[in-house]
């Protein structure tokens, strides 16, 4: 299943995952964040976003900075 989730609706999808996990032995959830028309300093990315993601024990597979 591949979903296009509006930014304010991700928590709604998270609530469905336990139901899916109860029906399948293996469930893999991936999140891709795409951004346009703005900018973020490397220090903001490193100090705020990346740090918060790592504290959540989420593996960053691809960063895609400056693409």
N, CA and C atoms as a LAMMPS dump frame, in Angstrom:
ITEM: TIMESTEP
0
ITEM: NUMBER OF ATOMS
201
ITEM: BOX BOUNDS ff ff ff
-5.0000000000000000e+02 5.0000000000000000e+02
-5.0000000000000000e+02 5.0000000000000000e+02
-5.0000000000000000e+02 5.0000000000000000e+02
ITEM: ATOMS id mol type element x y z
1 1 1 N 0.844 -1.166 0
2 1 2 C 0 0 0
3 1 3 C 0.894 1.235 0
4 2 1 N 0.635 2.164 -0.883
5 2 2 C 1.381 3.411 -0.923
6 2 3 C 0.373 4.545 -0.799
7 3 1 N 0.613 5.464 0.117
8 3 2 C -0.347 6.514 0.424
9 3 3 C 0.237 7.894 0.184
10 4 1 N -0.597 8.829 -0.213
11 4 2 C -0.248 10.243 -0.299
12 4 3 C -1.007 10.919 0.84
13 5 1 N -0.317 11.2 1.934
14 5 2 C -0.955 11.658 3.168
15 5 3 C -0.791 13.167 3.326
16 6 1 N -1.892 13.901 3.493
17 6 2 C -1.779 15.334 3.777
18 6 3 C -1.005 15.555 5.082
19 7 1 N -0.293 16.658 5.18
20 7 2 C 0.601 16.883 6.318
21 7 3 C -0.076 16.771 7.675
22 8 1 N -1.309 17.131 7.823
23 8 2 C -1.972 17.058 9.123
24 8 3 C -2.634 15.734 9.416
25 9 1 N -2.512 14.773 8.525
26 9 2 C -3.239 13.511 8.66
27 9 3 C -2.367 12.291 8.945
28 10 1 N -1.077 12.476 9.129
29 10 2 C -0.191 11.344 9.381
30 10 3 C -0.59 10.577 10.644
31 11 1 N -1.023 11.286 11.671
32 11 2 C -1.421 10.615 12.913
33 11 3 C -2.628 9.704 12.684
34 12 1 N -3.5 10.046 11.745
35 12 2 C -4.632 9.18 11.421
36 12 3 C -4.152 7.851 10.846
37 13 1 N -3.119 7.914 10.027
38 13 2 C -2.563 6.703 9.436
39 13 3 C -1.868 5.865 10.506
40 14 1 N -1.179 6.511 11.421
41 14 2 C -0.478 5.805 12.498
42 14 3 C -1.465 4.973 13.319
43 15 1 N -2.664 5.464 13.502
44 15 2 C -3.667 4.729 14.282
45 15 3 C -4.134 3.452 13.597
46 16 1 N -3.948 3.348 12.289
47 16 2 C -4.358 2.161 11.538
48 16 3 C -3.293 1.059 11.613
49 17 1 N -2.068 1.419 11.87
50 17 2 C -0.96 0.458 11.832
51 17 3 C -1.147 -0.712 12.808
52 18 1 N -1.581 -0.507 14.052
53 18 2 C -1.782 -1.67 14.926
54 18 3 C -2.762 -2.699 14.36
55 19 1 N -3.805 -2.25 13.694
56 19 2 C -4.74 -3.179 13.063
57 19 3 C -4.046 -3.988 11.982
58 20 1 N -3.274 -3.319 11.157
59 20 2 C -2.532 -4.008 10.096
60 20 3 C -1.546 -4.999 10.708
61 21 1 N -0.838 -4.57 11.782
62 21 2 C 0.136 -5.452 12.433
63 21 3 C -0.526 -6.675 13.049
64 22 1 N -1.782 -6.562 13.457
65 22 2 C -2.474 -7.718 14.036
66 22 3 C -2.833 -8.759 12.984
67 23 1 N -2.799 -8.379 11.724
68 23 2 C -3.183 -9.279 10.636
69 23 3 C -2.005 -9.851 9.86
70 24 1 N -0.827 -9.224 10.003
71 24 2 C 0.35 -9.647 9.253
72 24 3 C 1.534 -9.805 10.185
73 25 1 N 2.391 -10.778 9.903
74 25 2 C 3.596 -10.993 10.709
75 25 3 C 4.638 -9.906 10.473
76 26 1 N 4.723 -9.419 9.246
77 26 2 C 5.731 -8.418 8.896
78 26 3 C 5.047 -7.181 8.338
79 27 1 N 5.29 -6.045 8.971
80 27 2 C 4.77 -4.766 8.492
81 27 3 C 5.936 -3.796 8.432
82 28 1 N 6.138 -3.192 7.281
83 28 2 C 7.226 -2.238 7.068
84 28 3 C 6.598 -0.894 6.741
85 29 1 N 6.923 0.121 7.523
86 29 2 C 6.379 1.461 7.314
87 29 3 C 7.526 2.384 6.944
88 30 1 N 7.356 3.129 5.857
89 30 2 C 8.371 4.076 5.402
90 30 3 C 7.734 5.442 5.246
91 31 1 N 8.528 6.469 5.506
92 31 2 C 8.048 7.843 5.373
93 31 3 C 9.015 8.605 4.488
94 32 1 N 8.483 9.301 3.508
95 32 2 C 9.288 10.15 2.64
96 32 3 C 8.75 11.571 2.771
97 33 1 N 9.628 12.507 3.064
98 33 2 C 9.236 13.901 3.205
99 33 3 C 9.819 14.683 2.031
100 34 1 N 8.941 15.319 1.252
101 34 2 C 9.356 16.145 0.121
102 34 3 C 9.05 17.593 0.453
103 35 1 N 9.975 18.482 0.133
104 35 2 C 9.787 19.907 0.427
105 35 3 C 10.105 20.739 -0.814
106 36 1 N 9.455 21.896 -0.911
107 36 2 C 9.679 22.817 -2.027
108 36 3 C 9.484 24.246 -1.54
109 37 1 N 10.04 25.184 -2.283
110 37 2 C 9.79 26.61 -2.083
111 37 3 C 10.138 27.106 -0.681
112 38 1 N 11.316 26.804 -0.241
113 38 2 C 11.797 27.28 1.054
114 38 3 C 13.226 26.828 1.252
115 39 1 N 13.742 27.096 2.41
116 39 2 C 15.109 26.664 2.705
117 39 3 C 15.276 26.472 4.198
118 40 1 N 16.296 25.711 4.54
119 40 2 C 16.636 25.431 5.928
120 40 3 C 18.154 25.388 6.013
121 41 1 N 18.686 26.005 7.026
122 41 2 C 20.139 25.971 7.183
123 41 3 C 20.58 24.568 7.575
124 42 1 N 21.807 24.25 7.242
125 42 2 C 22.36 22.951 7.612
126 42 3 C 22.342 22.799 9.129
127 43 1 N 22.648 23.861 9.856
128 43 2 C 22.664 23.771 11.317
129 43 3 C 21.263 23.499 11.87
130 44 1 N 20.224 24.125 11.299
131 44 2 C 18.851 23.821 11.745
132 44 3 C 18.506 22.364 11.474
133 45 1 N 18.882 21.892 10.297
134 45 2 C 18.623 20.496 9.96
135 45 3 C 19.322 19.559 10.936
136 46 1 N 20.607 19.783 11.133
137 46 2 C 21.396 18.921 12.014
138 46 3 C 20.929 19.005 13.471
139 47 1 N 20.73 20.24 13.968
140 47 2 C 20.459 20.451 15.385
141 47 3 C 19.019 20.16 15.785
142 48 1 N 18.085 20.343 14.889
143 48 2 C 16.68 20.209 15.256
144 48 3 C 16.034 18.981 14.638
145 49 1 N 15.964 18.941 13.337
146 49 2 C 15.254 17.854 12.667
147 49 3 C 15.953 16.506 12.798
148 50 1 N 17.201 16.451 12.404
149 50 2 C 17.927 15.183 12.426
150 50 3 C 18.065 14.659 13.852
151 51 1 N 18.317 15.551 14.788
152 51 2 C 18.452 15.145 16.186
153 51 3 C 17.141 14.549 16.711
154 52 1 N 16.017 15.173 16.412
155 52 2 C 14.711 14.67 16.856
156 52 3 C 14.401 13.311 16.235
157 53 1 N 14.736 13.15 14.965
158 53 2 C 14.495 11.88 14.287
159 53 3 C 15.329 10.774 14.922
160 54 1 N 16.599 11.045 15.171
161 54 2 C 17.468 10.036 15.776
162 54 3 C 17.024 9.688 17.194
163 55 1 N 16.551 10.674 17.952
164 55 2 C 16.065 10.412 19.316
165 55 3 C 14.836 9.507 19.292
166 56 1 N 14.105 9.523 18.199
167 56 2 C 12.93 8.659 18.045
168 56 3 C 13.319 7.253 17.596
169 57 1 N 14.596 6.996 17.488
170 57 2 C 15.122 5.698 17.06
171 57 3 C 14.653 5.325 15.658
172 58 1 N 14.55 6.338 14.792
173 58 2 C 14.168 6.135 13.405
174 58 3 C 15.432 6.176 12.554
175 59 1 N 15.577 5.212 11.676
176 59 2 C 16.749 5.141 10.798
177 59 3 C 16.536 6.057 9.593
178 60 1 N 17.469 6.938 9.349
179 60 2 C 17.433 7.792 8.163
180 60 3 C 18.1 7.017 7.027
181 61 1 N 17.324 6.656 6.026
182 61 2 C 17.849 5.873 4.911
183 61 3 C 18.513 6.742 3.852
184 62 1 N 17.944 7.911 3.597
185 62 2 C 18.474 8.798 2.57
186 62 3 C 18.125 10.224 2.985
187 63 1 N 19.114 11.107 2.957
188 63 2 C 18.864 12.473 3.383
189 63 3 C 18.518 13.395 2.231
190 64 1 N 19.165 13.306 1.124
191 64 2 C 18.83 14.103 -0.042
192 64 3 C 18.978 15.589 0.128
193 65 1 N 19.94 16.041 0.896
194 65 2 C 20.173 17.465 1.032
195 65 3 C 20.716 18.04 -0.26
196 66 1 N 20.327 19.261 -0.556
197 66 2 C 20.81 19.992 -1.741
198 66 3 C 20.448 19.311 -3.05
199 67 1 N 19.335 18.633 -3.093
200 67 2 C 18.907 17.988 -4.356
201 67 3 C 17.843 18.812 -5.015
